[in-house]
Amino acid sequence: MKMAKGLSHYLRKAWKKPDKRLLRERMIDWRKGNTIVKVDKPLRLDRARALGYRAKKGFVVVRVRILRGGRKRSRPRKGRRSKRMTVRKTLKMNYKWVAEQRVARKFRNLEVLNSYQLGKDGKHYFFEVILVDVSRPEIKNDKKINWICKPANRGRVFRGLTSAGKKSRGLRKKTREMKVRPSIRARGRLGK
């Protein structure tokens, strides 16, 4: 007997080919607003629920805007002050991980659970980050999510323990040739 397809199935299907005009209008509004905005509900409910979001107290969703493009600065041509001569090389972090860290710095009492992309235009990436308030009793008593309350998970986004961080660190695959285990620093910075 076949089961009826749920709402999340159709939401997932709709987000595979989103309405470009509607998404563009939304991104225009998002560009006018602040960089980091707390939202009431996730825009991509199916994706948020797949990543651990639940509509209960203790879960917070934040939309964040990140500038696209290289992170290199132009080198000054005049003056010889060595402090200002630095030209940053490319940052070895993906945009999603950068977005998670910026949100974590703004909401210090919350812990980053996961994040997903909403869209991008010529200038920005837009992400939604799922945060968890580890001090709430609703979270502490929930067996599915209370692992995040342990002290070992404090500041996990800054140590590359979120999904985006692990992907950026190259920990999705396991081969002997990859020099990223146990960490890039432990292997003499040979990886990546």
Buried (B, 14 or more C-beta within 10 A) or exposed (E): EEEEEEEEEEBBEEBEEEEEEEBEEBBEEBEEEEBBEEEEEBBBBBBBBEBBBBEEEBBBBBBBBBEEEEEEEEEEEEEEEEEEEEEEEEEEBBBBBBBBBBBBEBBEEBBBBBBBBBBBBEEBBBBBBBBBBBEBEBBEEBEEBBEBBEEEBEEBBBEBBBBBBEBBBBBEEEEEEBBBBEEBEEEEEEBE
